[in-house]
Amino acid sequence: MRKMITVVMIEDDPKERKRFNDFVSYRNDIVFVGMTGSSREGIELVQLHSPDAIILDIELHMGTGSGIDFLKALNGITSDSKPLIIITTNNPSPVIHNLTRDYGSDCVFYKRQQGYGPKSVIDMMLMLYSTLNPDSEDTEFSDELTFSHFLEKKQKINIVDTISQELQLIGISERYKGYEYFRDAIHHLLSNSAGVSESTINLVAKNAGVTYSSIIRAMQTAIKKAWDTYDRDELSKHYTALTDRWTGMPTPTELIHYYAEKIRKTFA
Protein backbone atom coordinates (compact mmCIF):
# COMPACT_ATOMS: atom_id res chain seq x y z
CA MET A 1 0.00 0.00 0.00
CA ARG A 2 1.33 3.44 -0.91
CA LYS A 3 2.19 5.60 2.06
CA MET A 4 -0.21 8.41 2.86
CA ILE A 5 0.82 11.71 1.27
CA THR A 6 1.82 14.14 4.00
CA VAL A 7 1.07 17.84 3.66
CA VAL A 8 1.95 21.04 5.51
CA MET A 9 -0.36 24.02 5.04
CA ILE A 10 0.71 27.64 5.58
CA GLU A 11 -2.52 29.66 5.52
CA ASP A 12 -3.44 32.60 7.76
CA ASP A 13 -7.25 32.13 7.59
CA PRO A 14 -8.42 29.60 10.24
CA LYS A 15 -11.67 28.98 8.32
CA GLU A 16 -9.70 28.12 5.19
CA ARG A 17 -7.49 25.73 7.16
CA LYS A 18 -10.60 24.06 8.57
CA ARG A 19 -12.14 23.71 5.09
CA PHE A 20 -9.09 21.85 3.83
CA ASN A 21 -8.75 19.73 6.95
CA ASP A 22 -12.45 18.76 6.85
CA PHE A 23 -12.14 17.84 3.18
CA VAL A 24 -9.37 15.29 3.78
CA SER A 25 -10.68 14.04 7.15
CA TYR A 26 -12.20 10.89 5.67
CA ARG A 27 -9.54 10.17 3.09
CA ASN A 28 -6.70 7.75 3.65
CA ASP A 29 -4.46 8.90 0.80
CA ILE A 30 -3.55 12.33 2.21
CA VAL A 31 -3.11 13.89 5.65
CA PHE A 32 -2.16 17.30 7.02
CA VAL A 33 0.76 16.86 9.41
CA GLY A 34 0.83 20.55 10.29
CA MET A 35 -1.01 23.83 9.70
CA THR A 36 0.05 27.35 10.58
CA GLY A 37 -0.39 31.00 9.65
CA SER A 38 3.28 31.78 10.18
CA SER A 39 6.00 31.48 7.55
CA ARG A 40 8.61 30.82 10.28
CA GLU A 41 6.51 28.07 11.89
CA GLY A 42 5.91 26.67 8.42
CA ILE A 43 9.65 26.15 7.98
CA GLU A 44 9.81 24.44 11.37
CA LEU A 45 6.97 22.09 10.35
CA VAL A 46 8.75 21.23 7.11
CA GLN A 47 11.97 20.47 8.96
CA LEU A 48 10.09 18.36 11.50
CA HIS A 49 7.90 16.33 9.14
CA SER A 50 9.65 16.44 5.72
CA PRO A 51 6.23 16.53 4.00
CA ASP A 52 5.51 15.33 0.50
CA ALA A 53 3.68 18.55 -0.33
CA ILE A 54 3.10 22.11 0.89
CA ILE A 55 0.05 24.30 0.37
CA LEU A 56 1.24 27.88 0.72
CA ASP A 57 -0.78 31.10 0.90
CA ILE A 58 1.30 34.03 -0.35
CA GLU A 59 -0.55 36.66 1.70
CA LEU A 60 -0.34 35.95 5.44
CA HIS A 61 -1.99 39.19 6.60
CA MET A 62 -3.63 37.55 9.63
CA GLY A 63 -0.48 35.58 10.40
CA THR A 64 3.20 36.46 10.38
CA GLY A 65 5.70 36.72 7.57
CA SER A 66 4.71 35.97 3.98
CA GLY A 67 4.70 33.17 1.47
CA ILE A 68 7.69 34.71 -0.26
CA ASP A 69 9.57 34.72 3.06
CA PHE A 70 8.75 31.03 3.40
CA LEU A 71 9.95 30.18 -0.11
CA LYS A 72 13.22 32.05 0.41
CA ALA A 73 13.84 30.18 3.66
CA LEU A 74 12.83 26.85 2.14
CA ASN A 75 15.37 27.27 -0.65
CA GLY A 76 18.06 27.53 2.01
CA ILE A 77 17.20 24.13 3.47
CA THR A 78 19.25 21.17 2.27
CA SER A 79 17.04 18.14 1.68
CA ASP A 80 17.25 14.86 -0.22
CA SER A 81 13.79 15.40 -1.70
CA LYS A 82 11.86 18.50 -2.71
CA PRO A 83 8.20 18.70 -1.63
CA LEU A 84 5.50 19.72 -4.06
CA ILE A 85 4.63 23.38 -3.54
CA ILE A 86 1.07 24.47 -4.32
CA ILE A 87 0.55 28.24 -4.12
CA THR A 88 -2.80 29.83 -3.23
CA THR A 89 -3.23 33.59 -3.49
CA ASN A 90 -5.72 36.45 -3.72
CA ASN A 91 -3.21 38.38 -5.82
CA PRO A 92 -3.89 38.05 -9.57
CA SER A 93 -0.56 39.63 -10.56
CA PRO A 94 1.41 37.53 -13.09
CA VAL A 95 4.56 39.08 -11.59
CA ILE A 96 3.81 37.49 -8.20
CA HIS A 97 2.85 34.17 -9.79
CA ASN A 98 6.07 34.08 -11.81
CA LEU A 99 8.09 35.03 -8.74
CA THR A 100 6.75 32.04 -6.81
CA ARG A 101 7.68 29.80 -9.73
CA ASP A 102 11.19 31.26 -9.71
CA TYR A 103 11.38 30.16 -6.08
CA GLY A 104 10.29 26.63 -6.99
CA SER A 105 6.51 26.46 -6.77
CA ASP A 106 4.82 23.78 -8.88
CA CYS A 107 1.33 25.24 -9.27
CA VAL A 108 -0.49 28.51 -8.53
CA PHE A 109 -4.19 28.79 -7.64
CA TYR A 110 -5.90 32.17 -7.75
CA LYS A 111 -8.44 31.99 -4.91
CA ARG A 112 -11.09 34.00 -6.75
CA GLN A 113 -11.07 31.86 -9.86
CA GLN A 114 -14.18 29.82 -10.60
CA GLY A 115 -14.15 26.40 -9.02
CA TYR A 116 -11.42 27.17 -6.48
CA GLY A 117 -11.67 25.11 -3.31
CA PRO A 118 -10.13 22.22 -1.39
CA LYS A 119 -11.20 19.71 -4.03
CA SER A 120 -9.54 21.49 -6.94
CA VAL A 121 -6.32 22.05 -4.98
CA ILE A 122 -6.11 18.51 -3.59
CA ASP A 123 -6.99 16.95 -6.95
CA MET A 124 -4.19 18.88 -8.63
CA MET A 125 -1.78 17.95 -5.86
CA LEU A 126 -2.54 14.24 -6.21
CA MET A 127 -2.22 14.41 -9.97
CA LEU A 128 1.17 16.13 -9.75
CA TYR A 129 2.33 13.71 -7.07
CA SER A 130 1.29 10.73 -9.21
CA THR A 131 3.08 12.22 -12.23
CA LEU A 132 6.29 12.82 -10.30
CA ASN A 133 6.08 9.45 -8.53
CA PRO A 134 4.92 7.02 -11.24
CA ASP A 135 5.90 3.98 -9.17
CA SER A 136 3.51 4.87 -6.34
CA GLU A 137 0.66 2.38 -5.93
CA ASP A 138 -3.04 3.17 -5.90
CA THR A 139 -4.54 4.05 -2.55
CA GLU A 140 -5.94 1.18 -0.51
CA PHE A 141 -8.38 1.38 2.39
CA SER A 142 -7.15 0.79 5.92
CA ASP A 143 -8.84 -1.64 8.31
CA GLU A 144 -9.85 1.28 10.53
CA LEU A 145 -12.00 2.79 7.77
CA THR A 146 -14.33 0.42 5.94
CA PHE A 147 -15.00 0.98 2.28
CA SER A 148 -18.73 1.66 2.77
CA HIS A 149 -18.10 4.09 5.62
CA PHE A 150 -15.50 5.89 3.53
CA LEU A 151 -17.91 6.30 0.62
CA GLU A 152 -20.68 7.54 2.91
CA LYS A 153 -18.48 10.22 4.49
CA LYS A 154 -16.83 11.10 1.18
CA GLN A 155 -20.21 11.72 -0.44
CA LYS A 156 -21.18 14.12 2.36
CA ILE A 157 -17.98 16.05 1.81
CA ASN A 158 -18.47 16.06 -1.96
CA ILE A 159 -22.01 17.41 -1.60
CA VAL A 160 -20.82 20.35 0.50
CA ASP A 161 -18.01 21.01 -1.96
CA THR A 162 -20.47 20.79 -4.87
CA ILE A 163 -22.75 23.34 -3.20
CA SER A 164 -19.80 25.68 -2.71
CA GLN A 165 -18.72 25.36 -6.34
CA GLU A 166 -22.26 25.94 -7.64
CA LEU A 167 -22.63 29.11 -5.57
CA GLN A 168 -19.26 30.43 -6.70
CA LEU A 169 -20.20 29.83 -10.34
CA ILE A 170 -22.91 32.51 -10.01
CA GLY A 171 -20.71 34.93 -8.08
CA ILE A 172 -21.88 34.12 -4.54
CA SER A 173 -18.46 33.59 -3.00
CA GLU A 174 -17.14 33.23 0.53
CA ARG A 175 -16.57 36.97 0.79
CA TYR A 176 -20.34 37.36 1.24
CA LYS A 177 -21.84 36.32 4.56
CA GLY A 178 -24.91 35.04 2.73
CA TYR A 179 -22.75 32.40 1.04
CA GLU A 180 -22.35 30.45 4.28
CA TYR A 181 -26.08 30.64 5.01
CA PHE A 182 -27.01 29.48 1.50
CA ARG A 183 -24.55 26.60 1.72
CA ASP A 184 -25.96 25.42 5.06
CA ALA A 185 -29.60 25.85 3.99
CA ILE A 186 -29.10 23.91 0.74
CA HIS A 187 -27.26 21.14 2.59
CA HIS A 188 -30.05 20.94 5.18
CA LEU A 189 -32.69 20.75 2.46
CA LEU A 190 -30.77 17.97 0.70
CA SER A 191 -30.83 16.02 3.96
CA ASN A 192 -34.59 16.40 4.36
CA SER A 193 -37.55 15.75 2.06
CA ALA A 194 -39.54 18.83 3.07
CA GLY A 195 -39.64 21.85 0.78
CA VAL A 196 -37.98 25.18 1.52
CA SER A 197 -39.75 26.81 4.42
CA GLU A 198 -39.11 29.16 7.29
CA SER A 199 -38.06 26.15 9.38
CA THR A 200 -35.05 25.52 7.11
CA ILE A 201 -33.78 29.07 7.41
CA ASN A 202 -34.72 29.19 11.10
CA LEU A 203 -32.52 26.15 11.69
CA VAL A 204 -29.61 27.83 9.90
CA ALA A 205 -30.21 30.96 12.01
CA LYS A 206 -30.26 28.91 15.22
CA ASN A 207 -27.02 27.12 14.34
CA ALA A 208 -25.36 30.43 13.44
CA GLY A 209 -26.65 32.18 16.55
CA VAL A 210 -28.35 34.97 14.58
CA THR A 211 -31.93 36.02 13.80
CA TYR A 212 -34.09 34.83 10.90
CA SER A 213 -34.30 38.35 9.49
CA SER A 214 -30.52 38.81 9.51
CA ILE A 215 -30.12 35.54 7.57
CA ILE A 216 -32.63 36.72 4.95
CA ARG A 217 -30.92 40.12 4.65
CA ALA A 218 -27.50 38.50 4.18
CA MET A 219 -28.90 36.15 1.52
CA GLN A 220 -30.65 38.99 -0.31
CA THR A 221 -27.47 41.08 -0.21
CA ALA A 222 -25.41 38.21 -1.66
CA ILE A 223 -27.92 37.70 -4.48
CA LYS A 224 -28.10 41.41 -5.28
CA LYS A 225 -24.31 41.81 -5.37
CA ALA A 226 -23.94 38.75 -7.59
CA TRP A 227 -26.68 39.82 -10.02
CA ASP A 228 -25.48 43.43 -10.08
CA THR A 229 -21.79 42.75 -10.61
CA TYR A 230 -21.32 39.25 -12.05
CA ASP A 231 -21.21 38.49 -15.76
CA ARG A 232 -24.81 38.02 -16.92
CA ASP A 233 -23.88 35.38 -19.46
CA GLU A 234 -22.26 33.32 -16.71
CA LEU A 235 -25.31 33.80 -14.49
CA SER A 236 -27.76 32.69 -17.16
CA LYS A 237 -25.56 29.71 -18.03
CA HIS A 238 -25.38 28.38 -14.48
CA TYR A 239 -28.71 29.57 -13.03
CA THR A 240 -31.44 28.50 -15.44
CA ALA A 241 -34.54 28.91 -13.26
CA LEU A 242 -37.00 31.73 -13.78
CA THR A 243 -36.35 34.96 -11.87
CA ASP A 244 -38.61 37.78 -10.75
CA ARG A 245 -39.81 39.73 -13.81
CA TRP A 246 -39.28 43.07 -12.05
CA THR A 247 -35.97 42.57 -10.23
CA GLY A 248 -34.50 39.92 -12.53
CA MET A 249 -33.27 38.07 -9.45
CA PRO A 250 -34.42 34.98 -7.53
CA THR A 251 -35.58 35.14 -3.94
CA PRO A 252 -33.47 33.35 -1.29
CA THR A 253 -35.96 30.46 -1.05
CA GLU A 254 -36.09 30.10 -4.84
CA LEU A 255 -32.31 29.92 -5.04
CA ILE A 256 -32.11 27.38 -2.20
CA HIS A 257 -34.77 25.18 -3.81
CA TYR A 258 -33.16 25.40 -7.26
CA TYR A 259 -29.75 24.20 -6.07
CA ALA A 260 -31.15 21.57 -3.74
CA GLU A 261 -33.00 20.02 -6.68
CA LYS A 262 -30.06 20.40 -9.06
CA ILE A 263 -27.58 18.79 -6.68
CA ARG A 264 -30.03 16.10 -5.59
CA LYS A 265 -30.25 14.98 -9.23
CA THR A 266 -26.44 15.01 -9.46
CA PHE A 267 -26.08 12.60 -6.52
CA ALA A 268 -29.18 10.54 -7.29
C-alpha positions as CSV (number, residue, x, y, z in Angstrom):
1,M,0.0,0.0,0.0
2,R,1.3,3.4,-0.9
3,K,2.2,5.6,2.1
4,M,-0.2,8.4,2.9
5,I,0.8,11.7,1.3
6,T,1.8,14.1,4.0
7,V,1.1,17.8,3.7
8,V,2.0,21.0,5.5
9,M,-0.4,24.0,5.0
10,I,0.7,27.6,5.6
11,E,-2.5,29.7,5.5
12,D,-3.4,32.6,7.8
13,D,-7.2,32.1,7.6
14,P,-8.4,29.6,10.2
15,K,-11.7,29.0,8.3
16,E,-9.7,28.1,5.2
17,R,-7.5,25.7,7.2
18,K,-10.6,24.1,8.6
19,R,-12.1,23.7,5.1
20,F,-9.1,21.9,3.8
21,N,-8.7,19.7,6.9
22,D,-12.4,18.8,6.8
23,F,-12.1,17.8,3.2
24,V,-9.4,15.3,3.8
25,S,-10.7,14.0,7.1
26,Y,-12.2,10.9,5.7
27,R,-9.5,10.2,3.1
28,N,-6.7,7.8,3.7
29,D,-4.5,8.9,0.8
30,I,-3.6,12.3,2.2
31,V,-3.1,13.9,5.7
32,F,-2.2,17.3,7.0
33,V,0.8,16.9,9.4
34,G,0.8,20.5,10.3
35,M,-1.0,23.8,9.7
36,T,0.0,27.4,10.6
37,G,-0.4,31.0,9.6
38,S,3.3,31.8,10.2
39,S,6.0,31.5,7.6
40,R,8.6,30.8,10.3
41,E,6.5,28.1,11.9
42,G,5.9,26.7,8.4
43,I,9.6,26.2,8.0
44,E,9.8,24.4,11.4
45,L,7.0,22.1,10.3
46,V,8.8,21.2,7.1
47,Q,12.0,20.5,9.0
48,L,10.1,18.4,11.5
49,H,7.9,16.3,9.1
50,S,9.7,16.4,5.7
51,P,6.2,16.5,4.0
52,D,5.5,15.3,0.5
53,A,3.7,18.5,-0.3
54,I,3.1,22.1,0.9
55,I,0.0,24.3,0.4
56,L,1.2,27.9,0.7
57,D,-0.8,31.1,0.9
58,I,1.3,34.0,-0.3
59,E,-0.5,36.7,1.7
60,L,-0.3,36.0,5.4
61,H,-2.0,39.2,6.6
62,M,-3.6,37.5,9.6
63,G,-0.5,35.6,10.4
64,T,3.2,36.5,10.4
65,G,5.7,36.7,7.6
66,S,4.7,36.0,4.0
67,G,4.7,33.2,1.5
68,I,7.7,34.7,-0.3
69,D,9.6,34.7,3.1
70,F,8.7,31.0,3.4
71,L,9.9,30.2,-0.1
72,K,13.2,32.0,0.4
73,A,13.8,30.2,3.7
74,L,12.8,26.8,2.1
75,N,15.4,27.3,-0.6
76,G,18.1,27.5,2.0
77,I,17.2,24.1,3.5
78,T,19.2,21.2,2.3
79,S,17.0,18.1,1.7
80,D,17.3,14.9,-0.2
81,S,13.8,15.4,-1.7
82,K,11.9,18.5,-2.7
83,P,8.2,18.7,-1.6
84,L,5.5,19.7,-4.1
85,I,4.6,23.4,-3.5
86,I,1.1,24.5,-4.3
87,I,0.5,28.2,-4.1
88,T,-2.8,29.8,-3.2
89,T,-3.2,33.6,-3.5
90,N,-5.7,36.4,-3.7
91,N,-3.2,38.4,-5.8
92,P,-3.9,38.0,-9.6
93,S,-0.6,39.6,-10.6
94,P,1.4,37.5,-13.1
95,V,4.6,39.1,-11.6
96,I,3.8,37.5,-8.2
97,H,2.9,34.2,-9.8
98,N,6.1,34.1,-11.8
99,L,8.1,35.0,-8.7
100,T,6.8,32.0,-6.8
101,R,7.7,29.8,-9.7
102,D,11.2,31.3,-9.7
103,Y,11.4,30.2,-6.1
104,G,10.3,26.6,-7.0
105,S,6.5,26.5,-6.8
106,D,4.8,23.8,-8.9
107,C,1.3,25.2,-9.3
108,V,-0.5,28.5,-8.5
109,F,-4.2,28.8,-7.6
110,Y,-5.9,32.2,-7.8
111,K,-8.4,32.0,-4.9
112,R,-11.1,34.0,-6.7
113,Q,-11.1,31.9,-9.9
114,Q,-14.2,29.8,-10.6
115,G,-14.1,26.4,-9.0
116,Y,-11.4,27.2,-6.5
117,G,-11.7,25.1,-3.3
118,P,-10.1,22.2,-1.4
119,K,-11.2,19.7,-4.0
120,S,-9.5,21.5,-6.9
121,V,-6.3,22.1,-5.0
122,I,-6.1,18.5,-3.6
123,D,-7.0,16.9,-7.0
124,M,-4.2,18.9,-8.6
125,M,-1.8,17.9,-5.9
126,L,-2.5,14.2,-6.2
127,M,-2.2,14.4,-10.0
128,L,1.2,16.1,-9.8
129,Y,2.3,13.7,-7.1
130,S,1.3,10.7,-9.2
131,T,3.1,12.2,-12.2
132,L,6.3,12.8,-10.3
133,N,6.1,9.4,-8.5
134,P,4.9,7.0,-11.2
135,D,5.9,4.0,-9.2
136,S,3.5,4.9,-6.3
137,E,0.7,2.4,-5.9
138,D,-3.0,3.2,-5.9
139,T,-4.5,4.1,-2.6
140,E,-5.9,1.2,-0.5
141,F,-8.4,1.4,2.4
142,S,-7.1,0.8,5.9
143,D,-8.8,-1.6,8.3
144,E,-9.8,1.3,10.5
145,L,-12.0,2.8,7.8
146,T,-14.3,0.4,5.9
147,F,-15.0,1.0,2.3
148,S,-18.7,1.7,2.8
149,H,-18.1,4.1,5.6
150,F,-15.5,5.9,3.5
151,L,-17.9,6.3,0.6
152,E,-20.7,7.5,2.9
153,K,-18.5,10.2,4.5
154,K,-16.8,11.1,1.2
155,Q,-20.2,11.7,-0.4
156,K,-21.2,14.1,2.4
157,I,-18.0,16.0,1.8
158,N,-18.5,16.1,-2.0
159,I,-22.0,17.4,-1.6
160,V,-20.8,20.3,0.5
161,D,-18.0,21.0,-2.0
162,T,-20.5,20.8,-4.9
163,I,-22.7,23.3,-3.2
164,S,-19.8,25.7,-2.7
165,Q,-18.7,25.4,-6.3
166,E,-22.3,25.9,-7.6
167,L,-22.6,29.1,-5.6
168,Q,-19.3,30.4,-6.7
169,L,-20.2,29.8,-10.3
170,I,-22.9,32.5,-10.0
171,G,-20.7,34.9,-8.1
172,I,-21.9,34.1,-4.5
173,S,-18.5,33.6,-3.0
174,E,-17.1,33.2,0.5
175,R,-16.6,37.0,0.8
176,Y,-20.3,37.4,1.2
177,K,-21.8,36.3,4.6
178,G,-24.9,35.0,2.7
179,Y,-22.7,32.4,1.0
180,E,-22.3,30.5,4.3
181,Y,-26.1,30.6,5.0
182,F,-27.0,29.5,1.5
183,R,-24.6,26.6,1.7
184,D,-26.0,25.4,5.1
185,A,-29.6,25.9,4.0
186,I,-29.1,23.9,0.7
187,H,-27.3,21.1,2.6
188,H,-30.1,20.9,5.2
189,L,-32.7,20.7,2.5
190,L,-30.8,18.0,0.7
191,S,-30.8,16.0,4.0
192,N,-34.6,16.4,4.4
193,S,-37.5,15.7,2.1
194,A,-39.5,18.8,3.1
195,G,-39.6,21.8,0.8
196,V,-38.0,25.2,1.5
197,S,-39.7,26.8,4.4
198,E,-39.1,29.2,7.3
199,S,-38.1,26.1,9.4
200,T,-35.1,25.5,7.1
201,I,-33.8,29.1,7.4
202,N,-34.7,29.2,11.1
203,L,-32.5,26.1,11.7
204,V,-29.6,27.8,9.9
205,A,-30.2,31.0,12.0
206,K,-30.3,28.9,15.2
207,N,-27.0,27.1,14.3
208,A,-25.4,30.4,13.4
209,G,-26.7,32.2,16.5
210,V,-28.4,35.0,14.6
211,T,-31.9,36.0,13.8
212,Y,-34.1,34.8,10.9
213,S,-34.3,38.4,9.5
214,S,-30.5,38.8,9.5
215,I,-30.1,35.5,7.6
216,I,-32.6,36.7,4.9
217,R,-30.9,40.1,4.7
218,A,-27.5,38.5,4.2
219,M,-28.9,36.2,1.5
220,Q,-30.7,39.0,-0.3
221,T,-27.5,41.1,-0.2
222,A,-25.4,38.2,-1.7
223,I,-27.9,37.7,-4.5
224,K,-28.1,41.4,-5.3
225,K,-24.3,41.8,-5.4
226,A,-23.9,38.7,-7.6
227,W,-26.7,39.8,-10.0
228,D,-25.5,43.4,-10.1
229,T,-21.8,42.8,-10.6
230,Y,-21.3,39.2,-12.1
231,D,-21.2,38.5,-15.8
232,R,-24.8,38.0,-16.9
233,D,-23.9,35.4,-19.5
234,E,-22.3,33.3,-16.7
235,L,-25.3,33.8,-14.5
236,S,-27.8,32.7,-17.2
237,K,-25.6,29.7,-18.0
238,H,-25.4,28.4,-14.5
239,Y,-28.7,29.6,-13.0
240,T,-31.4,28.5,-15.4
241,A,-34.5,28.9,-13.3
242,L,-37.0,31.7,-13.8
243,T,-36.3,35.0,-11.9
244,D,-38.6,37.8,-10.7
245,R,-39.8,39.7,-13.8
246,W,-39.3,43.1,-12.0
247,T,-36.0,42.6,-10.2
248,G,-34.5,39.9,-12.5
249,M,-33.3,38.1,-9.4
250,P,-34.4,35.0,-7.5
251,T,-35.6,35.1,-3.9
252,P,-33.5,33.3,-1.3
253,T,-36.0,30.5,-1.0
254,E,-36.1,30.1,-4.8
255,L,-32.3,29.9,-5.0
256,I,-32.1,27.4,-2.2
257,H,-34.8,25.2,-3.8
258,Y,-33.2,25.4,-7.3
259,Y,-29.7,24.2,-6.1
260,A,-31.1,21.6,-3.7
261,E,-33.0,20.0,-6.7
262,K,-30.1,20.4,-9.1
263,I,-27.6,18.8,-6.7
264,R,-30.0,16.1,-5.6
265,K,-30.3,15.0,-9.2
266,T,-26.4,15.0,-9.5
267,F,-26.1,12.6,-6.5
268,A,-29.2,10.5,-7.3
